[in-house]
């Protein structure tokens, strides 16, 4: 985005330009779309994987969530362990 803005400011007085043909812009756009693809699901996957590996951390998280969401936990009657 910085490259696009810089190009617009630099070339704005000269008239319209086609900046998306520049390799640097294409690389930035590819990185933006490819790197962001499935980012949320990958983050959740790794969080769950780490929690299964580190049971102590998982228990601390459960305890904290139960305290913060006490009413919902008490009313649900569901076990999370």
Backbone as a printed PyTorch tensor [residue, N CA C, xyz], in Angstrom:
tensor([[[  0.8240,  -1.1750,   0.0000],
         [  0.0000,   0.0000,   0.0000],
         [  0.8780,   1.2520,   0.0000]],

        [[  1.9670,   1.1990,   0.7610],
         [  2.8740,   2.3530,   0.7830],
         [  3.4270,   2.6530,  -0.6020]],

        [[  3.7640,   1.5900,  -1.3370],
         [  4.2900,   1.7950,  -2.6870],
         [  3.2420,   2.4160,  -3.6030]],

        [[  1.9990,   1.9820,  -3.4650],
         [  0.9280,   2.5690,  -4.2740],
         [  0.7380,   4.0450,  -3.9480]],

        [[  0.7050,   4.3610,  -2.6600],
         [  0.5180,   5.7540,  -2.2430],
         [  1.6940,   6.6180,  -2.6860]],

        [[  2.8930,   6.1030,  -2.5270],
         [  4.0790,   6.8520,  -2.9410],
         [  4.0280,   7.1270,  -4.4390]],

        [[  3.6340,   6.1370,  -5.2140],
         [  3.5240,   6.3190,  -6.6580],
         [  2.4700,   7.3330,  -7.0340]],

        [[  1.3530,   7.3260,  -6.3330],
         [  0.2930,   8.2930,  -6.6070],
         [  0.7540,   9.7140,  -6.2970]],

        [[  1.4430,   9.8790,  -5.1790],
         [  1.9280,  11.2120,  -4.8040],
         [  2.9870,  11.6800,  -5.7910]],

        [[  3.9290,  10.8020,  -6.1180],
         [  5.0150,  11.1610,  -7.0240],
         [  4.5110,  11.4520,  -8.4270]],

        [[  3.6300,  10.6200,  -8.9240],
         [  3.1860,  10.7350, -10.3090],
         [  1.8330,  11.4260, -10.4690]],

        [[  1.2340,  11.8290,  -9.3730],
         [ -0.0990,  12.4210,  -9.4280],
         [ -0.1990,  13.6240, -10.3400]],

        [[  0.8000,  14.4550, -10.3340],
         [  0.7650,  15.6680, -11.1570],
         [  0.9840,  15.3610, -12.6340]],

        [[  1.5520,  14.2050, -12.9270],
         [  1.8610,  13.8500, -14.3100],
         [  0.6780,  13.1850, -15.0190]],

        [[ -0.3570,  12.8550, -14.3020],
         [ -1.5060,  12.1780, -14.8960],
         [ -1.6070,  10.7520, -14.3960]],

        [[ -2.6290,  10.0300, -14.8510],
         [ -2.8430,   8.6630, -14.3650],
         [ -1.7080,   7.7220, -14.7640]],

        [[ -1.4000,   6.8140, -13.8800],
         [ -0.3620,   5.8180, -14.1430],
         [ -0.9040,   4.4340, -13.8090]],

        [[ -0.2790,   3.4340, -14.3420],
         [ -0.6450,   2.0520, -14.0370],
         [  0.4700,   1.4720, -13.1850]],

        [[  0.2450,   1.4700, -11.8640],
         [  1.2850,   1.0070, -10.9480],
         [  1.2240,  -0.4920, -10.6990]],

        [[  0.0940,  -1.1180, -10.9960],
         [ -0.0110,  -2.5390, -10.6790],
         [  0.8430,  -3.4180, -11.5880]],

        [[  1.4410,  -2.8390, -12.6120],
         [  2.3400,  -3.6060, -13.4740],
         [  3.7490,  -3.7010, -12.8970]],

        [[  4.0360,  -2.9010, -11.8810],
         [  5.3690,  -2.9460, -11.2780],
         [  5.5400,  -4.2440, -10.4970]],

        [[  6.6720,  -4.9320, -10.6590],
         [  6.8980,  -6.1940,  -9.9400],
         [  6.7990,  -6.0450,  -8.4200]],

        [[  7.2690,  -4.9330,  -7.8810],
         [  7.2090,  -4.7420,  -6.4310],
         [  5.7630,  -4.7030,  -5.9480]],

        [[  4.8890,  -4.0680,  -6.7200],
         [  3.4780,  -3.9960,  -6.3470],
         [  2.8520,  -5.3850,  -6.4450]],

        [[  3.1700,  -6.1100,  -7.4990],
         [  2.6350,  -7.4640,  -7.6530],
         [  3.0860,  -8.3600,  -6.5030]],

        [[  4.3450,  -8.2390,  -6.1000],
         [  4.8560,  -9.0280,  -4.9820],
         [  4.1300,  -8.6850,  -3.6860]],

        [[  3.9020,  -7.4010,  -3.4570],
         [  3.1940,  -6.9740,  -2.2520],
         [  1.7700,  -7.5130,  -2.2260]],

        [[  1.0800,  -7.4120,  -3.3390],
         [ -0.2950,  -7.9020,  -3.4020],
         [ -0.3530,  -9.4160,  -3.2240]],

        [[  0.5710, -10.1320,  -3.8380],
         [  0.6150, -11.5830,  -3.6700],
         [  0.8430, -11.9450,  -2.2010]],

        [[  1.8020, -11.2750,  -1.5730],
         [  2.0710, -11.5280,  -0.1620],
         [  0.8830, -11.2120,   0.7190]],

        [[  0.1990, -10.1350,   0.4170],
         [ -0.9740,  -9.7290,   1.1940],
         [ -2.0590, -10.7970,   1.1290]],

        [[ -2.3490, -11.2720,  -0.0720],
         [ -3.4210, -12.2530,  -0.2250],
         [ -2.9930, -13.6570,   0.2010]],

        [[ -1.7910, -14.0590,  -0.1440],
         [ -1.3370, -15.4110,   0.1910],
         [ -1.0810, -15.5650,   1.6850]],

        [[ -0.4630, -14.5860,   2.2950],
         [ -0.1390, -14.6840,   3.7180],
         [ -1.3880, -14.6210,   4.5820]],

        [[ -2.3870, -13.8880,   4.1430],
         [ -3.6040, -13.7650,   4.9300],
         [ -4.5640, -14.9220,   4.7590]],

        [[ -4.3200, -15.7690,   3.7800],
         [ -5.2110, -16.8840,   3.4910],
         [ -5.1980, -17.8900,   4.6330]],

        [[ -6.3430, -18.1600,   5.1700],
         [ -6.5110, -19.1430,   6.2400],
         [ -5.7510, -18.7770,   7.5170]],

        [[ -5.4670, -17.5160,   7.7180],
         [ -4.6840, -17.1090,   8.8940],
         [ -5.4220, -17.3970,  10.1940]],

        [[ -6.7030, -17.1050,  10.2430],
         [ -7.4600, -17.3170,  11.4810],
         [ -7.5420, -18.7970,  11.8290]],

        [[ -7.8550, -19.6290,  10.8600],
         [ -7.9770, -21.0590,  11.1560],
         [ -6.6290, -21.6620,  11.5330]],

        [[ -5.5640, -21.1910,  10.9210],
         [ -4.2340, -21.6840,  11.2680],
         [ -3.8720, -21.2900,  12.6930]],

        [[ -4.2110, -20.0730,  13.0840],
         [ -3.9390, -19.6090,  14.4470],
         [ -4.7020, -20.4440,  15.4640]],

        [[ -5.9800, -20.6960,  15.2010],
         [ -6.7880, -21.5150,  16.1100],
         [ -6.2200, -22.9350,  16.1770]],

        [[ -5.8400, -23.4900,  15.0400],
         [ -5.2570, -24.8340,  15.0110],
         [ -4.0350, -24.9170,  15.9230]],

        [[ -3.1080, -23.9730,  15.7800],
         [ -1.8880, -24.0050,  16.5860],
         [ -2.1820, -23.7690,  18.0610]],

        [[ -3.1560, -22.9200,  18.3630],
         [ -3.5220, -22.6900,  19.7650],
         [ -4.0540, -23.9760,  20.3920]],

        [[ -4.9410, -24.6630,  19.6900],
         [ -5.4920, -25.9200,  20.2050],
         [ -4.3950, -26.9740,  20.3340]],

        [[ -3.5280, -27.0450,  19.3430],
         [ -2.4270, -28.0130,  19.4010],
         [ -1.5340, -27.7590,  20.6130]],

        [[ -1.1980, -26.4990,  20.8370],
         [ -0.3330, -26.1630,  21.9770],
         [ -1.0370, -26.4500,  23.3020]],

        [[ -2.3380, -26.1890,  23.3600],
         [ -3.0820, -26.4560,  24.5910],
         [ -3.1640, -27.9510,  24.8820]],

        [[ -3.2510, -28.7810,  23.8530],
         [ -3.2790, -30.2290,  24.0950],
         [ -1.9150, -30.7370,  24.5400]],

        [[ -0.8700, -30.0900,  24.0950],
         [  0.4830, -30.4810,  24.4880],
         [  0.8020, -30.0310,  25.9110]],

        [[  0.2920, -28.8800,  26.3020],
         [  0.5960, -28.2930,  27.6140],
         [ -0.6770, -28.2610,  28.4590]],

        [[ -0.9500, -29.3890,  29.1180],
         [ -2.1790, -29.5380,  29.8890],
         [ -2.2860, -28.5300,  31.0390]],

        [[ -1.1640, -28.1710,  31.6430],
         [ -1.1960, -27.1920,  32.7320],
         [ -1.6860, -25.8340,  32.2580]],

        [[ -1.2190, -25.4220,  31.0980],
         [ -1.6570, -24.1480,  30.5140],
         [ -3.1380, -24.2340,  30.1610]],

        [[ -3.5520, -25.3880,  29.6400],
         [ -4.9620, -25.5870,  29.2950],
         [ -5.8450, -25.4550,  30.5440]],

        [[ -5.4010, -26.0330,  31.6490],
         [ -6.1800, -25.9450,  32.8910],
         [ -6.2600, -24.5080,  33.3960]],

        [[ -5.1570, -23.7630,  33.3040],
         [ -5.1770, -22.3500,  33.7050],
         [ -6.1480, -21.5550,  32.8390]],

        [[ -6.1600, -21.8290,  31.5440],
         [ -7.0800, -21.1490,  30.6380],
         [ -8.5230, -21.4630,  31.0060]],

        [[ -8.8210, -22.7400,  31.2640],
         [-10.1840, -23.1220,  31.6580],
         [-10.6090, -22.4210,  32.9370]],

        [[ -9.7220, -22.3990,  33.9160],
         [-10.0350, -21.7380,  35.1840],
         [-10.3150, -20.2580,  34.9690]],

        [[ -9.4780, -19.6060,  34.1900],
         [ -9.6730, -18.1780,  33.9070],
         [-10.9860, -17.9310,  33.1760]],

        [[-11.2800, -18.7530,  32.1790],
         [-12.5300, -18.5860,  31.4300],
         [-13.7470, -18.8220,  32.3140]],

        [[-13.6570, -19.8100,  33.1950],
         [-14.7780, -20.0730,  34.1130],
         [-15.0050, -18.9020,  35.0570]],

        [[-13.9350, -18.2760,  35.5130],
         [-14.0770, -17.1230,  36.4000],
         [-14.6650, -15.9230,  35.6660]],

        [[-14.1670, -15.6660,  34.4850],
         [-14.6200, -14.5090,  33.7120],
         [-16.0620, -14.6910,  33.2460]],

        [[-16.4150, -15.9130,  32.8720],
         [-17.7560, -16.1920,  32.3500],
         [-18.5170, -17.0880,  33.3280]],

        [[-18.4500, -16.7320,  34.6170],
         [-19.0060, -17.5600,  35.6820],
         [-20.4850, -17.8560,  35.4890]],

        [[-21.2630, -16.8530,  35.1910],
         [-22.7080, -17.0510,  35.0560],
         [-23.0270, -18.0430,  33.9340]],

        [[-22.4060, -17.8770,  32.8020],
         [-22.6530, -18.7800,  31.6750],
         [-22.2160, -20.2040,  32.0240]],

        [[-21.0910, -20.3360,  32.6990],
         [-20.5970, -21.6590,  33.0830],
         [-21.5470, -22.3200,  34.0800]],

        [[-21.9890, -21.5630,  35.0900],
         [-22.9000, -22.1070,  36.1010],
         [-24.2370, -22.5230,  35.4990]],

        [[-24.7480, -21.7310,  34.5730],
         [-26.0560, -22.0130,  33.9800],
         [-26.0130, -23.1410,  32.9580]],

        [[-24.8630, -23.3770,  32.3630],
         [-24.7940, -24.3820,  31.2970],
         [-24.8830, -25.8040,  31.8330]],

        [[-24.2790, -26.0510,  32.9830],
         [-24.2590, -27.3970,  33.5310],
         [-23.3870, -28.3550,  32.7320]],

        [[-22.6230, -27.8210,  31.7990],
         [-21.7650, -28.6500,  30.9600],
         [-20.3650, -28.7270,  31.5410]],

        [[-19.7640, -29.8810,  31.4160],
         [-18.3820, -30.0410,  31.8420],
         [-17.4670, -29.7340,  30.6660]],

        [[-16.3930, -29.0070,  30.9190],
         [-15.4420, -28.6950,  29.8500],
         [-14.1460, -29.4700,  30.0150]],

        [[-14.1200, -30.3870,  30.9770],
         [-12.8830, -31.1580,  31.1710],
         [-13.0440, -32.5780,  30.7150]]])
